[in-house]
Amino acid sequence: MTTELDDSRPCPCNRVRRYRECCEPFHQGNPAPSPETLMRSRYAAFVLGLSGYLLATWHAKTRPDELDLDGTPAWTMLQILSSGEQGDKGQVHFRAIYRTGNGWGYLEEVSEFCREGGRWYYLSGNTSEGALKPGRNEPCPCGSGRKYKACCL
């Protein structure tokens, strides 16, 4: 399921830029300049249902034959915890927040990337999941920028 974004909406990857200025150029085929940028564009692709982009940016050694995004969570926020690259290898540690039926959950992953032919590719990741219990004064996991107590509590 693909979601249309208007020019005034921020990119799903949680940068303070519009989609057209942020992840859309990568979704249209431009190479991501870093593992973190690729991770952000892949997260945005999950939000928007762009399975073709996800497969195209997955390294051939570890890429599945197909990717069905039906039933994926309602992703609301991406947090990059750390990222780095050394030569043609890169790593990104991130947490992706999603809405559950009665609250919030998270998927946390340390992702490995490699660069071939001037393009970064996702290789693999070590993941963990859990329930998210935001505090009343923490930012709301919905991504509104407001405190949880004044938003989705």
C-alpha positions, 0 to 999 in steps of 0.5 A: 500500500503506497501513501501519497505525501504532499509537499508540506508533510515532513519525510517519514524518515523523521528529518525536518525536510519534505519528502521530495527533498529528502528520501524521494530522490533515492526512491527514484534511483539516486544512490544514497551517500551513506549507510545512514541515508540508505537506512532512512530511505529504507524506513521511508520505503517501509512506511510508504509500501515501496517493496521494489525499492527495499529489494533493490537496496538489499544486497544480492547475497542476503535479499529475499526473492520477494517482499510482502509488506501486507500486515506490516506495523503502522510505523510512526517514528525512526530514531537513529541511535548511531551510525558509521562507515569505514571504507566499504562497510557501514553500520546503523543502530536504529529504533523504529516505533510503531503503533499497536492495537493498544499502545506502542512497540519498537523494533531495534536493529543494528544493521550492516551495510556494504558499498559496491559499485558506488552504491550502499546496500543493506546486508543484514541486521540483529533485531530485537522488539518490545513494548514501548512505554513512553513517559507522560513528559516524553515526546509522543511516539506518534511523531507529532513533536508534542509531549505524550500527555498532551497528545496520544495518552 
